[in-house]
Amino acid sequence: MVRIRELEIRDIEAVSIIEAQSFSMPWSAKDFEQLLTDEKSLYLVAELDGQVVGCCGVTNVCGEGNINNVVVQEAYRGKGVAYAMMQELLARGCEMGCVEFTLEVRVSNAPAIHVYEKLGFVSEGIRPRFYEKPIEDAMIMWIREPVRQ
Ligand SMILES: CC(C)(COP(=O)(O)OP(=O)(O)OC[C@H]1O[C@@H](n2cnc3c(N)ncnc32)[C@H](O)[C@@H]1OP(=O)(O)O)[C@@H](O)C(=O)NCCC(=O)NCCS
């Protein structure tokens, strides 16, 4: 059973390890620590059997919810964890005052794009060579309508 809750200081080590395993340019523990005191940001973690297996976050920039760091530990992928986390993140983002949401994703990242489309995100364009290590285009996705869960 997946439990979604807010990121706490005790989760930072686990979340940093999952980041480092999943991204070529991962956020550090310090990056996550700074978020804990940022009133405009909300980070959620997913727990399975008491173990942190994923995280995702949103920063409210004048009503625009910028979504970052959506990640699930490799062994726990394909079980609906990202979808559950993101549903909660969108609902909580609305409560924080976000009226639309945006994110970037590598154009080759089919599983992530699939999850985002299932949640209602729509591609609005490509940002060429946005990513490094390896260089790749980003798809820019948006939900323009307020999300009602
Ligand atoms: C993207 C990611 C967060 C998804 O996490 P997850 O917990 O496995 O996601 P879910 O289980 O909720 O959903 C995965 C969906 O992708 C689908 N999928 C898997 N591989 C796929 C592929 N190659 N093409 C299309 N869809 C695919 C699954 O069938 C599932 O959809 P369904 O529930 O409709 O059957 C995870 O793969 C991850 O951490 N990747 C590395 C980090 C990353 O790329 N993050 C996104 C940055 S923008």
PDBQT file of the ligand as one rigid body, heavy atoms in Angstrom, charges set to zero:
ROOT
HETATM    1  C1  LIG A 201       8.966   8.279 -14.696  1.00  0.00    +0.000 C 
HETATM    2  C2  LIG A 201       8.820   7.518 -13.401  1.00  0.00    +0.000 C 
HETATM    3  C3  LIG A 201       8.821   8.526 -12.231  1.00  0.00    +0.000 C 
HETATM    4  C4  LIG A 201       7.491   6.740 -13.406  1.00  0.00    +0.000 C 
HETATM    5  O1  LIG A 201       7.341   6.114 -12.131  1.00  0.00    +0.000 OA
HETATM    6  P1  LIG A 201       6.389   4.813 -11.941  1.00  0.00    +0.000 P 
HETATM    7  O2  LIG A 201       6.089   4.728 -10.486  1.00  0.00    +0.000 OA
HETATM    8  O3  LIG A 201       7.006   3.650 -12.600  1.00  0.00    +0.000 OA
HETATM    9  O4  LIG A 201       5.107   5.274 -12.759  1.00  0.00    +0.000 OA
HETATM   10  P2  LIG A 201       3.675   4.555 -12.747  1.00  0.00    +0.000 P 
HETATM   11  O5  LIG A 201       3.832   3.155 -12.282  1.00  0.00    +0.000 OA
HETATM   12  O6  LIG A 201       2.713   5.439 -12.013  1.00  0.00    +0.000 OA
HETATM   13  O7  LIG A 201       3.273   4.604 -14.273  1.00  0.00    +0.000 OA
HETATM   14  C5  LIG A 201       4.140   4.134 -15.259  1.00  0.00    +0.000 C 
HETATM   15  C6  LIG A 201       3.367   4.060 -16.538  1.00  0.00    +0.000 C 
HETATM   16  O8  LIG A 201       4.261   4.082 -17.658  1.00  0.00    +0.000 OA
HETATM   17  C7  LIG A 201       3.943   3.003 -18.508  1.00  0.00    +0.000 C 
HETATM   18  N1  LIG A 201       5.151   2.665 -19.238  1.00  0.00    +0.000 N 
HETATM   19  C8  LIG A 201       6.197   1.963 -18.800  1.00  0.00    +0.000 A 
HETATM   20  N2  LIG A 201       7.133   1.897 -19.773  1.00  0.00    +0.000 NA
HETATM   21  C9  LIG A 201       6.646   2.581 -20.826  1.00  0.00    +0.000 A 
HETATM   22  C10 LIG A 201       7.117   2.876 -22.125  1.00  0.00    +0.000 A 
HETATM   23  N3  LIG A 201       8.331   2.445 -22.519  1.00  0.00    +0.000 N 
HETATM   24  N4  LIG A 201       6.346   3.609 -22.944  1.00  0.00    +0.000 NA
HETATM   25  C11 LIG A 201       5.130   4.081 -22.551  1.00  0.00    +0.000 A 
HETATM   26  N5  LIG A 201       4.627   3.829 -21.321  1.00  0.00    +0.000 NA
HETATM   27  C12 LIG A 201       5.376   3.087 -20.475  1.00  0.00    +0.000 A 
HETATM   28  C13 LIG A 201       3.424   1.938 -17.585  1.00  0.00    +0.000 C 
HETATM   29  O9  LIG A 201       2.653   0.983 -18.290  1.00  0.00    +0.000 OA
HETATM   30  C14 LIG A 201       2.556   2.776 -16.655  1.00  0.00    +0.000 C 
HETATM   31  O10 LIG A 201       1.349   3.141 -17.239  1.00  0.00    +0.000 OA
HETATM   32  P3  LIG A 201      -0.070   2.429 -16.839  1.00  0.00    +0.000 P 
HETATM   33  O11 LIG A 201      -0.204   2.589 -15.359  1.00  0.00    +0.000 OA
HETATM   34  O12 LIG A 201      -1.073   3.235 -17.604  1.00  0.00    +0.000 OA
HETATM   35  O13 LIG A 201       0.061   1.016 -17.284  1.00  0.00    +0.000 OA
HETATM   36  C15 LIG A 201       9.976   6.502 -13.215  1.00  0.00    +0.000 C 
HETATM   37  O14 LIG A 201      10.080   5.727 -14.379  1.00  0.00    +0.000 OA
HETATM   38  C16 LIG A 201      11.319   7.135 -12.906  1.00  0.00    +0.000 C 
HETATM   39  O15 LIG A 201      11.636   7.426 -11.754  1.00  0.00    +0.000 OA
HETATM   40  N6  LIG A 201      12.145   7.339 -13.946  1.00  0.00    +0.000 N 
HETATM   41  C17 LIG A 201      13.479   7.935 -13.752  1.00  0.00    +0.000 C 
HETATM   42  C18 LIG A 201      13.387   9.381 -13.347  1.00  0.00    +0.000 C 
HETATM   43  C19 LIG A 201      12.601  10.171 -14.385  1.00  0.00    +0.000 C 
HETATM   44  O16 LIG A 201      12.822  10.033 -15.592  1.00  0.00    +0.000 OA
HETATM   45  N7  LIG A 201      11.715  11.043 -13.895  1.00  0.00    +0.000 N 
HETATM   46  C20 LIG A 201      10.920  11.922 -14.742  1.00  0.00    +0.000 C 
HETATM   47  C21 LIG A 201      11.655  13.194 -14.943  1.00  0.00    +0.000 C 
HETATM   48  S1  LIG A 201      10.681  14.365 -15.887  1.00  0.00    +0.000 SA
ENDROOT
TORSDOF 0
